[in-house]
Amino acid sequence: MEQAPYENIRLFKSHYLEFFTHIPPWLPITFWTPIILYMFMTTNQLAPPELVLIFLAGVLAWTFSEYMLHRFIFHFNAKSDLGKKAVFLFHGVHHDQPQDPTRLLFPPLPGLILFMGLYYLYSLVVPERYIMTFMASFLVGYLCYDYIHYATHHMKMSGKIGQFLKKYHLKHHFKHENLKYGVSNPLWDLIFGTFGD
């Protein structure tokens, strides 16, 4: 599953818009870390067991969102030209050129809009006392996903878990595009029957 050299796909005629489609690896952690720290610092005082449980729940919620977004939004079978273009912009370009290191990580500004929508949805079910900790933990899960994804494409991953995740994700790209939607873990693929071989 060696990755071939590539020529960069231009997405926009505008140099300005095109610039924002290339995300360097340092940008997501630089953008999201102050937001995560702010959310943790402004959270209600929680007892240590509560904090651990809410942290784990937030990370687990991220893994569920990761799976659902990847399966149903990023791999949406659009019928219209506009829909096909949108799917290509969000994710198709990555499948066409998975070796492009600048098109792996999600751009922060669209990510912030998506995060605000997810914050609203989760705030409908997560009590107000816990929502800031929950969503800060959700973002920690997101950053772990983003850098695991980057590593599966551009780093030599060592250890059994790292090697498994790399092989698992590259199979999604090169063998089973409609299976193996989990990138940071296979949990929801196992639950929803999309694990494959």
N, C-alpha and C positions, 0 to 999 in steps of 0.2 A: 504494500500500500504506500509506495513512495509517491511523493507529490512532485508533479512536473513543474518546470518553470512556467511563468505566466506573463501575459501582458495585461497591464491594468485596464479594467473596463471603466470607461468614462460614463458617469450617470447623468450629469447635467452639462448643458452648454455653458452656463454661468460658472466662471472660475470661483466665485464666492460660494455658491452652493456646493460645488464639487469639493472645495476645501473642507467643508464640514462633513463630508462623507468618509474622510480618512481620520481614524481615531488612533493616536499613538498609545502604546500600552500604559504609560504613566497617567493618562488623563482620567479614566474612571475613578481610580483610587484617590486622586487629587481632588476631584469634583465631589465625590460622595462622602469622603471621610469627615469633613467638617459638618455636613448635614447629620451624619450618624452620631457624631459626638454631641452636637447640639441636642438631638432628640434624646439621647441617653441622659444628658445633664438636666434637661427640663422635665424629665419624667417624674411621676409621683414616687415618693419613697416606698420601696417595696422590700418586703422581708426577703432574705437570701433564697429560701425555697421558691417563693413567688417569682423572683427575678430569673432563676434558672429555668423554671417551667415556662414562663412567658418568652424567654430567649429561645428555648428549644421550639416552642410553638411558632414563633416568628420565622425561624430558619426552615422549619417543616412547611410552613405556608409558602415560603419562597419556592421550595422544591416542587410543590403542587402547581404554583403559578408558572414556574419554568416549563413544566411538562405541558400544561394546558396552552400556554402561549405558543410554544414550539409546535405542538401538534395541530392546534386548531386555528391559529392566526398565521404563523410563519409558513405553514404548509397548507394554507387555505387553497382550495381548488376554485380559483376565481374564474368566472365565465366572461366578464366584460374586459375590454382592453384596459380600462382604468384600474380595475381590480387586479389584473395580471401585472400591471406596472407597479402597483402598490406592493404586492407580494414580492416582486423582484427586488424593489428598493429595500424592503425590510429584511429579506432573507435570501431571496433567489440569487443575488449577486454572490453571496457567501458560498452557496452550493456550486455556482459556476466556477468560482475561483477560491476554493477553501484555503489555498496557500497564501493568499494576500494578507499580510500581517496587519494592514491598516483597516481591514473591513471585517474584523472578527468581533470587536467590542462594540457594544451598543452606544450610539452617540448620546452624550449626557442630556442635551436639551429635550429631544423626544423622550428620552428615558425619564426625565423629570415629569413631563406631562403624563406619561403612562403611570408613573409612581403615584402621582396625585389622584388619578382615577382609582387605582388599586387601594390607596389609603382610604378614600371615601367608601369603597365597597367593604373593605375589612372593618371600617369604623361602624358599619351597620350591625356587625355581629360581635366585635371585640369591645368589652366594656371600656368606657372612657379612661378609667384609672390605669388601664394597661396598654392603651393604643400606641403611645409614643415608644414604649419599650418594645412592643410587638413589631412595630414598623421599622424601628432602628435595627432590630434583629433580622427582619425581612431583608433589609438592605445589606447587612453583613452576609446573609445567604446569597444575595445577588452578586456581591463582589467576589465571593468564593467561586460561584458559577462562572463569572466572566473570566477570571484568571485560570480556572481549570480548563475552560474552553480554549483560551489562548494557548495554554501549555499543551493540550492535546494536538494542536496543529504545529507548534513551533518550538517545542522543547523535548528533550529526551526525558521521559518520565520514568523514574525508578521505583522500585518496590512493587509489590503485587497489586496494590490498589491503583497506583499511578499507571502501571502498564495495562491493567484491566480497563480503566477509564479511557485511555488513549485508543486502545484497540476497539472498544465498544463504540466510541464516537466516530472513529474513522470507518467502521462498518456502516454506520448510518449514512455517511457521505458516499461511500463507494460500493455498497452492496445492498443495503436495505433502507432506502430513503423514507419509506412509510413505516418504519419500525425504529426502535431505539431513540426515542425523543428525549430521554433524560440525558443530560450532559454531565452534571455534577454527581449524579447517582442514578441507578436503574430502578429505584423503588416504585415509582408510578408506572413504569413500563411493566413491571411484574404484576402490579395490581390491575392494570387495565388491559393486559394481554398483548402488549406491543414489544415485549422483550426480544422475541425472535429466537434464533439459534444461539 
